[in-house]
Amino acid sequence: MSGVKLTVCMIVRDEAEILPQFLAMAEQLWDELVVVDTGSVDDTVALVRAAGAVVGTFDWVDDFAAARNHALALATGDWILVLDADEMVSPEFIAELRPLLSKPKLGAATITMRNRFSNGHHRDSRLLRLFRRDPSISYLHRIHEDASTSIGSMLRARRLEMTHLISPIDHLGYQKDRAQEKSKKERDRTILKTMVDQDPSDVYSRFKLLELARFWADTSLGEEAAAQALGALRRRDCVLAGSHVGGELMVTLTRFLFPKDPSSALQLLAEFDEEVVASPAYLFGRGQLYEEVGDLEAAGADFEACLGLDDPTLQMVTTRPLMGLARLALAAGDLPGAIQRVDEALRHSPKDAEALLAALSFRLNSPGQVEAFLKTHEWTPVLASALESSVELSAISYLRGARVEEAYGRLREFVSWCPSLGIGMLVCDLILSRNSNLDLEIELEDADRALRRWLVHLMGLGQPQLVAAFAANAPSLLGTFPWLRESLGLKAQ
């Protein structure tokens, strides 16, 4: 290690399950590890003490900022990096970070936090977590705590600069199964409601309450929080002017209050437009609403405006608006333009599910282009799922017109890449009353899942003759898929 000392500051509670992984990956990262425990009853404290940590305790008072500040007070390093136990560093991150600490003009750095979701997708955010130790720095907000205001003041006072670390840190905490296990939803809801009750002018906490409802798809919570926020805004109990989250609050609020009425949502946004900072989240959300009402010119202007801005959530100034522009190009009949926008989005986010699905769907009528695309992209579960979905959707469009042979042909083109498409071919064979000689390398569980999905598709086509033809030949499958009997109302033999 260099002569410059890095302290990693953490707050923890009952993290014994994940701490061994964190400590192993961060072993070469820190010179000092400060851990503040807020009431663990498992082996958390023993694990961090064994790793050489300075351990402090903090009586939990529903205030993450206070706990963070207690950890900062225990640190003695020249620099501080704030991490949680479910945030995993890599050797590449460590190699990128260490040289920065010796740069005399540097005072802070944002890091790329890669939020992992249960479906294999991820979202990158830029967070201010690395900074020189300074007594003036402290965290604000009981939850979703933030020290950027005091860090910014420190940088200005000491005439220091800020940079950005590119190598991502993997955040596992908001995979929903893990979050549910640790009861994060109810904990966060309680704290945020307390903050709003104590300070009705707190725009940040109102937004975070709406964001919580959106993450958990809790319509009841979202509608309640949105109605209360709108009432407070109209009474002038709180104002949006100057708030960096005001625009996203308004967009999220309209989605809960007018989920199927984009015209009313746009009218509400216009009511507060002069107060709102035109952030990427606001412009993108408004652009989507314009797209929904058919004002493609206004939608395009908002999506384009996102591309020229900076934002901690990188996708909001790259992938998401580019996909919006791709949809607009397609609506205008400009398929080459749509493909160009999608490919640009994939350069920013090579594993983005929406972009992969669009890239494949737009190329399906030119199979050679699909093959070329697949050969030049890493084969991942996300890409496999996008291929399966795009080909299925194409086949279903043929079936909707009772063009069974064409549906079968579309599936056959790509079954070597995605064997589960063979289940769709089997469905087509049964509709056409012909034997299937398919040799598929597919697990029975996957085949079962695919057949159930195809049955749902078939029932929703509006083509009863196809359903009848499939049902007439389905008994040949009952030995493998006995649930078909009940699903199709087949009589016992």
C-alpha positions as CSV (number, residue, x, y, z in Angstrom):
1,M,0.0,0.0,0.0
2,S,1.1,3.6,-0.6
3,G,1.7,6.0,2.3
4,V,-1.9,7.4,1.7
5,K,-4.3,5.6,4.0
6,L,-7.8,4.6,2.9
7,T,-10.5,3.9,5.5
8,V,-13.6,1.9,4.4
9,C,-16.5,2.9,6.5
10,M,-19.5,0.6,6.9
11,I,-22.7,0.4,9.0
12,V,-24.1,-3.1,9.5
13,R,-26.7,-5.2,11.2
14,D,-27.0,-9.0,11.0
15,E,-24.9,-9.3,7.8
16,A,-23.0,-12.5,8.8
17,E,-24.4,-14.4,5.8
18,I,-22.9,-12.0,3.2
19,L,-19.9,-10.6,5.1
20,P,-17.4,-13.4,4.2
21,Q,-18.0,-12.7,0.5
22,F,-17.5,-9.0,1.1
23,L,-14.4,-9.3,3.2
24,A,-12.8,-11.8,0.8
25,M,-13.3,-9.4,-2.2
26,A,-12.3,-6.3,-0.3
27,E,-9.2,-7.8,1.3
28,Q,-6.7,-5.7,-0.7
29,L,-8.9,-2.6,-0.7
30,W,-8.6,-0.9,2.7
31,D,-5.9,0.2,5.1
32,E,-8.4,0.7,7.8
33,L,-11.8,-0.9,8.1
34,V,-14.4,1.0,10.4
35,V,-17.6,-0.9,11.1
36,V,-20.5,0.5,13.1
37,D,-22.9,-2.2,14.2
38,T,-26.5,-1.1,14.9
39,G,-27.7,-4.1,16.8
40,S,-26.6,-7.4,15.3
41,V,-27.6,-10.7,16.9
42,D,-25.7,-13.0,14.6
43,D,-21.9,-13.3,14.1
44,T,-21.5,-10.0,12.3
45,V,-19.3,-8.3,14.9
46,A,-17.1,-11.4,15.4
47,L,-16.5,-11.6,11.6
48,V,-15.4,-8.0,11.2
49,R,-13.3,-8.1,14.4
50,A,-11.5,-11.1,13.0
51,A,-10.8,-9.2,9.8
52,G,-9.1,-6.4,11.8
53,A,-11.9,-3.9,11.8
54,V,-12.3,-1.0,14.2
55,V,-15.7,-1.8,15.6
56,G,-18.2,0.8,17.0
57,T,-21.7,0.4,18.2
58,F,-24.7,2.6,17.6
59,D,-28.2,2.4,19.2
60,W,-30.5,2.3,16.2
61,V,-32.9,5.3,16.0
62,D,-34.2,4.9,12.5
63,D,-31.6,7.2,11.1
64,F,-29.0,6.0,8.6
65,A,-27.3,9.4,8.4
66,A,-26.6,9.4,12.1
67,A,-25.1,6.0,11.9
68,R,-23.0,6.9,8.9
69,N,-21.7,10.0,10.7
70,H,-20.7,7.9,13.7
71,A,-18.6,5.7,11.4
72,L,-17.0,8.8,9.9
73,A,-16.0,10.0,13.4
74,L,-14.1,6.8,14.0
75,A,-12.1,6.9,10.8
76,T,-8.4,8.0,10.8
77,G,-7.5,7.5,7.1
78,D,-6.6,10.3,4.6
79,W,-9.5,9.1,2.4
80,I,-12.8,7.5,3.2
81,L,-14.8,5.0,1.0
82,V,-18.3,4.3,2.2
83,L,-19.6,0.8,1.4
84,D,-22.3,-1.7,2.6
85,A,-21.9,-5.4,3.2
86,D,-23.8,-6.3,0.0
87,E,-21.6,-4.1,-2.2
88,M,-18.9,-6.2,-3.8
89,V,-15.7,-4.7,-5.2
90,S,-13.6,-6.3,-7.9
91,P,-9.8,-6.4,-8.5
92,E,-10.3,-4.0,-11.3
93,F,-12.0,-1.5,-9.0
94,I,-9.2,-1.7,-6.5
95,A,-6.6,-1.3,-9.2
96,E,-8.4,1.8,-10.5
97,L,-9.0,3.4,-7.1
98,R,-5.5,3.1,-5.4
99,P,-3.6,5.4,-7.8
100,L,-6.2,8.2,-7.4
101,L,-5.5,8.6,-3.7
102,S,-2.0,10.1,-4.3
103,K,-3.3,12.8,-6.6
104,P,-2.9,16.1,-4.7
105,K,-5.6,18.0,-6.6
106,L,-8.2,15.3,-6.2
107,G,-10.7,15.5,-3.3
108,A,-13.5,13.1,-4.2
109,A,-14.8,10.6,-6.7
110,T,-18.1,9.0,-7.7
111,I,-18.3,5.3,-8.2
112,T,-20.4,3.2,-10.5
113,M,-22.8,1.1,-8.5
114,R,-24.2,-1.8,-10.4
115,N,-27.6,-2.7,-9.0
116,R,-28.3,-6.4,-9.6
117,F,-31.9,-7.6,-10.0
118,S,-33.4,-11.1,-9.7
119,N,-34.1,-11.3,-13.5
120,G,-30.4,-11.0,-14.3
121,H,-30.6,-7.4,-15.5
122,H,-28.8,-4.5,-13.8
123,R,-28.9,-0.8,-13.6
124,D,-25.9,1.4,-13.1
125,S,-25.9,4.5,-10.9
126,R,-23.2,7.1,-10.1
127,L,-22.8,7.6,-6.4
128,L,-20.5,9.9,-4.4
129,R,-18.9,7.5,-2.0
130,L,-15.1,8.3,-2.0
131,F,-13.8,11.5,-0.5
132,R,-10.9,13.0,1.6
133,R,-11.6,12.8,5.3
134,D,-12.6,16.2,6.6
135,P,-14.5,17.2,9.8
136,S,-16.9,19.3,7.8
137,I,-18.4,16.3,5.9
138,S,-21.6,14.7,7.3
139,Y,-24.6,12.8,6.0
140,L,-28.1,14.2,5.8
141,H,-31.5,12.4,5.6
142,R,-32.6,9.5,7.9
143,I,-32.8,7.2,4.9
144,H,-31.2,7.3,1.4
145,E,-28.7,9.3,3.2
146,D,-26.5,11.8,1.3
147,A,-23.3,13.7,2.0
148,S,-22.9,15.4,-1.4
149,T,-23.7,18.9,0.0
150,S,-20.9,18.9,2.5
151,I,-18.5,17.2,0.2
152,G,-19.2,19.8,-2.4
153,S,-18.5,22.6,0.1
154,M,-15.2,20.9,1.1
155,L,-14.1,20.6,-2.5
156,R,-14.8,24.3,-3.0
157,A,-13.1,25.4,0.2
158,R,-10.0,23.3,-0.5
159,R,-10.0,23.9,-4.3
160,L,-10.0,20.2,-5.0
161,E,-11.5,18.4,-8.0
162,M,-13.7,15.3,-8.3
163,T,-13.4,12.4,-10.7
164,H,-15.3,9.2,-11.5
165,L,-14.4,5.5,-11.1
166,I,-15.5,3.4,-14.0
167,S,-15.1,-0.2,-12.8
168,P,-18.4,-1.1,-11.2
169,I,-19.2,-2.3,-7.7
170,D,-21.9,-5.0,-7.6
171,H,-24.8,-4.2,-5.4
172,L,-26.8,-7.3,-4.4
173,G,-29.1,-5.7,-1.8
174,Y,-32.1,-4.8,-4.0
175,Q,-32.6,-8.2,-5.5
176,K,-36.2,-8.5,-4.2
177,D,-35.9,-11.8,-2.5
178,R,-33.0,-10.6,-0.4
179,A,-34.6,-7.2,0.3
180,Q,-37.8,-9.0,1.3
181,E,-35.9,-11.3,3.6
182,K,-34.5,-8.3,5.5
183,S,-37.9,-6.5,5.6
184,K,-36.5,-3.4,3.8
185,K,-39.8,-2.4,2.4
186,E,-41.6,-1.9,5.8
187,R,-38.5,-0.4,7.4
188,D,-38.0,2.1,4.6
189,R,-41.7,3.0,4.5
190,T,-41.9,3.6,8.3
191,I,-38.8,5.9,8.2
192,L,-39.9,7.9,5.2
193,K,-43.4,8.4,6.5
194,T,-42.0,9.7,9.8
195,M,-39.7,12.1,7.9
196,V,-42.6,13.5,5.8
197,D,-44.8,13.8,8.9
198,Q,-42.0,15.7,10.7
199,D,-41.2,17.9,7.8
200,P,-44.0,18.3,5.2
201,S,-41.7,20.5,3.1
202,D,-39.3,17.6,2.5
203,V,-39.5,17.0,-1.2
204,Y,-36.7,14.4,-1.1
205,S,-38.5,12.1,1.4
206,R,-41.8,12.4,-0.5
207,F,-40.0,11.3,-3.7
208,K,-38.3,8.4,-2.0
209,L,-41.7,7.2,-0.6
210,L,-43.0,7.2,-4.2
211,E,-39.9,5.5,-5.4
212,L,-40.4,2.8,-2.8
213,A,-44.0,2.2,-3.9
214,R,-42.8,2.0,-7.5
215,F,-40.0,-0.5,-6.7
216,W,-42.4,-2.8,-4.9
217,A,-45.3,-2.2,-7.3
218,D,-47.4,-1.2,-4.2
219,T,-50.2,0.7,-5.9
220,S,-52.0,1.5,-2.7
221,L,-48.9,3.1,-1.1
222,G,-48.1,4.9,-4.4
223,E,-51.6,6.4,-4.8
224,E,-51.7,7.5,-1.1
225,A,-48.2,9.1,-1.3
226,A,-48.9,10.8,-4.6
227,A,-52.2,12.3,-3.5
228,Q,-50.5,13.6,-0.3
229,A,-47.6,15.0,-2.2
230,L,-49.8,16.8,-4.7
231,G,-51.9,18.3,-1.9
232,A,-48.8,19.6,-0.2
233,L,-47.5,21.1,-3.5
234,R,-50.8,22.8,-4.2
235,R,-51.0,24.2,-0.6
236,R,-47.3,25.3,-1.0
237,D,-46.4,23.2,2.0
238,C,-43.5,22.2,-0.1
239,V,-42.1,23.5,-3.4
240,L,-40.2,21.9,-6.2
241,A,-37.9,24.8,-7.1
242,G,-34.3,23.9,-6.6
243,S,-34.9,20.3,-5.8
244,H,-32.8,17.9,-7.8
245,V,-35.5,15.2,-7.4
246,G,-38.5,17.4,-8.1
247,G,-38.9,16.5,-11.7
248,E,-38.7,12.7,-11.1
249,L,-41.2,13.2,-8.2
250,M,-43.7,14.8,-10.5
251,V,-43.3,12.1,-13.2
252,T,-43.7,9.3,-10.6
253,L,-46.6,11.0,-9.0
254,T,-48.5,11.2,-12.3
255,R,-48.0,7.5,-13.0
256,F,-49.8,6.7,-9.8
257,L,-52.5,9.3,-10.1
258,F,-53.2,8.8,-13.9
259,P,-51.9,5.4,-14.8
260,K,-54.1,5.2,-18.0
261,D,-54.6,8.8,-18.7
262,P,-51.4,10.4,-20.2
263,S,-53.3,13.5,-21.2
264,S,-54.2,14.3,-17.6
265,A,-50.7,13.5,-16.5
266,L,-49.2,16.0,-19.0
267,Q,-51.6,18.6,-17.8
268,L,-50.4,18.1,-14.3
269,L,-46.8,18.3,-15.3
270,A,-47.5,21.6,-17.1
271,E,-49.0,23.0,-13.9
272,F,-45.6,22.7,-12.2
273,D,-43.3,23.0,-15.2
274,E,-41.8,26.3,-14.3
275,E,-40.7,25.0,-10.8
276,V,-39.1,21.8,-12.1
277,V,-35.5,21.3,-12.8
278,A,-35.4,19.6,-16.3
279,S,-33.6,16.5,-15.2
280,P,-33.1,13.4,-17.4
281,A,-35.7,11.5,-15.3
282,Y,-38.3,14.3,-15.9
283,L,-37.6,14.8,-19.6
284,F,-37.6,11.0,-20.2
285,G,-40.8,10.5,-18.2
286,R,-42.6,13.4,-20.0
287,G,-41.3,12.1,-23.3
288,Q,-43.0,8.8,-22.6
289,L,-46.3,10.6,-21.9
290,Y,-46.0,12.5,-25.1
291,E,-45.3,9.3,-26.9
292,E,-48.4,7.7,-25.4
293,V,-50.7,10.6,-26.6
294,G,-49.2,10.5,-30.1
295,D,-47.2,13.7,-30.0
296,L,-44.1,12.2,-31.4
297,E,-42.3,15.5,-32.1
298,A,-42.5,16.6,-28.5
299,A,-41.5,13.1,-27.3
300,G,-38.5,13.1,-29.6
301,A,-37.4,16.6,-28.4
302,D,-37.5,15.4,-24.7
303,F,-35.6,12.1,-25.5
304,E,-33.0,14.0,-27.5
305,A,-32.6,16.5,-24.6
306,C,-31.8,13.7,-22.2
307,L,-28.7,12.7,-24.3
308,G,-27.1,16.1,-23.7
309,L,-27.3,15.9,-19.9
310,D,-25.3,14.3,-17.1
311,D,-26.9,12.1,-14.5
312,P,-25.9,9.6,-11.9
313,T,-28.1,7.0,-13.4
314,L,-26.2,6.5,-16.7
315,Q,-29.0,4.8,-18.5
316,M,-31.2,7.9,-18.2
317,V,-28.9,9.8,-20.5
318,T,-28.0,6.9,-22.8
319,T,-29.9,3.7,-23.2
320,R,-33.4,4.7,-22.1
321,P,-33.8,7.8,-24.3
322,L,-32.1,6.1,-27.2
323,M,-34.7,3.3,-27.0
324,G,-37.4,6.0,-26.9
325,L,-36.0,7.5,-30.1
326,A,-35.9,4.0,-31.6
327,R,-39.6,3.5,-31.0
328,L,-40.3,6.9,-32.5
329,A,-38.3,6.0,-35.7
330,L,-40.2,2.7,-36.0
331,A,-43.5,4.5,-35.6
332,A,-42.4,6.8,-38.5
333,G,-41.6,3.8,-40.7
334,D,-37.9,4.4,-40.4
335,L,-36.6,0.8,-39.7
336,P,-32.9,1.6,-40.4
337,G,-33.1,4.6,-38.1
338,A,-34.7,2.5,-35.4
339,I,-32.0,-0.2,-35.7
340,Q,-29.3,2.5,-35.6
341,R,-30.7,3.9,-32.3
342,V,-31.0,0.4,-30.8
343,D,-27.5,-0.5,-31.7
344,E,-26.3,2.8,-30.2
345,A,-28.1,1.9,-27.0
346,L,-26.5,-1.5,-26.9
347,R,-23.0,0.1,-27.1
348,H,-23.8,1.7,-23.8
349,S,-25.6,-1.3,-22.3
350,P,-24.7,-4.5,-24.1
351,K,-27.0,-6.6,-21.9
352,D,-30.0,-4.4,-21.8
353,A,-33.1,-6.6,-22.2
354,E,-35.3,-4.1,-24.0
355,A,-32.5,-3.2,-26.4
356,L,-31.6,-6.8,-27.2
357,L,-35.3,-7.7,-27.8
358,A,-35.7,-4.7,-30.1
359,A,-32.4,-5.4,-32.0
360,L,-33.5,-9.0,-32.7
361,S,-37.1,-8.2,-33.5
362,F,-36.1,-5.5,-36.0
363,R,-33.9,-7.9,-37.8
364,L,-36.1,-10.9,-37.9
365,N,-37.2,-10.5,-41.5
366,S,-33.6,-10.7,-42.4
367,P,-32.4,-13.9,-40.8
368,G,-28.8,-13.4,-42.0
369,Q,-28.7,-10.1,-40.0
370,V,-29.9,-12.0,-36.9
371,E,-27.2,-14.6,-37.2
372,A,-24.6,-11.9,-37.6
373,F,-25.9,-10.1,-34.6
374,L,-25.9,-13.3,-32.4
375,K,-22.4,-14.2,-33.5
376,T,-21.0,-10.8,-32.5
377,H,-22.7,-10.6,-29.1
378,E,-21.9,-12.4,-25.9
379,W,-24.3,-15.3,-25.4
380,T,-25.9,-14.7,-22.0
381,P,-29.2,-15.7,-20.4
382,V,-30.5,-12.2,-21.2
383,L,-29.7,-12.5,-24.9
384,A,-31.2,-16.0,-25.0
385,S,-34.4,-14.7,-23.4
386,A,-34.5,-11.8,-25.9
387,L,-34.1,-14.2,-28.8
388,E,-36.8,-16.5,-27.5
389,S,-39.2,-13.6,-26.9
390,S,-38.7,-11.9,-30.2
391,V,-39.1,-15.1,-32.3
392,E,-42.1,-16.2,-30.3
393,L,-43.8,-12.8,-30.8
394,S,-43.1,-13.1,-34.6
395,A,-44.5,-16.6,-34.7
396,I,-47.6,-15.6,-32.7
397,S,-48.3,-12.7,-35.2
398,Y,-48.4,-15.4,-38.0
399,L,-50.7,-17.6,-35.9
400,R,-53.0,-14.6,-35.3
401,G,-53.6,-14.7,-39.1
402,A,-53.9,-18.5,-39.0
403,R,-50.6,-18.7,-41.0
404,V,-49.4,-21.8,-39.1
405,E,-46.8,-23.0,-41.6
406,E,-45.1,-19.5,-41.5
407,A,-45.1,-19.5,-37.7
408,Y,-43.5,-23.0,-37.8
409,G,-40.9,-21.8,-40.3
410,R,-40.0,-18.7,-38.2
411,L,-39.5,-20.9,-35.1
412,R,-37.4,-23.5,-37.1
413,E,-35.0,-20.8,-38.2
414,F,-33.8,-20.2,-34.7
415,V,-34.4,-23.4,-32.8
416,S,-30.7,-24.4,-33.0
417,W,-29.9,-21.2,-31.0
418,C,-32.8,-21.6,-28.6
419,P,-34.1,-25.2,-28.2
420,S,-37.2,-24.1,-26.2
421,L,-38.6,-22.6,-29.5
422,G,-39.1,-26.3,-30.4
423,I,-42.1,-26.4,-28.1
424,G,-43.8,-23.8,-30.4
425,M,-43.0,-26.0,-33.4
426,L,-44.6,-28.9,-31.6
427,V,-47.8,-26.7,-31.0
428,C,-47.8,-25.9,-34.8
429,D,-47.4,-29.6,-35.7
430,L,-50.4,-30.6,-33.5
431,I,-52.5,-27.8,-35.0
432,L,-51.7,-29.2,-38.4
433,S,-52.4,-32.8,-37.3
434,R,-48.9,-34.0,-38.2
435,N,-46.3,-36.0,-36.3
436,S,-43.4,-34.2,-34.7
437,N,-39.9,-35.6,-35.0
438,L,-38.2,-33.1,-32.8
439,D,-35.1,-34.0,-31.0
440,L,-34.8,-31.1,-28.4
441,E,-32.1,-30.7,-25.8
442,I,-34.3,-29.2,-23.2
443,E,-35.1,-30.0,-19.6
444,L,-38.6,-31.2,-18.8
445,E,-39.2,-28.3,-16.5
446,D,-38.3,-25.8,-19.2
447,A,-40.4,-27.6,-21.7
448,D,-43.4,-27.6,-19.3
449,R,-43.0,-23.9,-18.7
450,A,-42.7,-23.2,-22.5
451,L,-45.8,-25.2,-23.3
452,R,-47.9,-23.4,-20.7
453,R,-46.8,-20.1,-22.2
454,W,-47.7,-21.3,-25.7
455,L,-51.1,-22.4,-24.5
456,V,-51.8,-18.9,-23.1
457,H,-50.7,-17.5,-26.4
458,L,-53.0,-19.9,-28.3
459,M,-56.0,-19.1,-26.2
460,G,-55.6,-15.4,-26.7
461,L,-55.3,-15.4,-30.5
462,G,-59.0,-15.1,-31.3
463,Q,-58.6,-18.2,-33.6
464,P,-60.9,-20.9,-32.0
465,Q,-60.3,-23.3,-34.9
466,L,-56.6,-23.4,-34.0
467,V,-57.4,-24.1,-30.4
468,A,-59.8,-26.9,-31.4
469,A,-57.2,-28.4,-33.8
470,F,-54.6,-28.4,-31.0
471,A,-57.0,-29.8,-28.5
472,A,-58.0,-32.6,-30.8
473,N,-54.3,-33.8,-31.1
474,A,-53.2,-32.9,-27.5
475,P,-53.9,-36.3,-26.0
476,S,-50.6,-37.5,-27.5
477,L,-48.9,-35.2,-25.0
478,L,-50.8,-36.2,-21.8
479,G,-48.2,-38.8,-20.8
480,T,-45.6,-36.0,-20.5
481,F,-47.9,-33.0,-19.7
482,P,-50.9,-34.4,-17.8
483,W,-52.0,-30.9,-16.8
484,L,-53.2,-30.4,-20.4
485,R,-56.3,-32.5,-19.8
486,E,-57.7,-30.0,-17.3
487,S,-56.4,-26.9,-19.1
488,L,-58.1,-28.0,-22.4
489,G,-61.2,-29.6,-20.8
490,L,-60.3,-33.0,-22.3
491,K,-62.4,-36.0,-21.3
492,A,-60.7,-38.9,-19.5
493,Q,-60.2,-41.9,-21.7
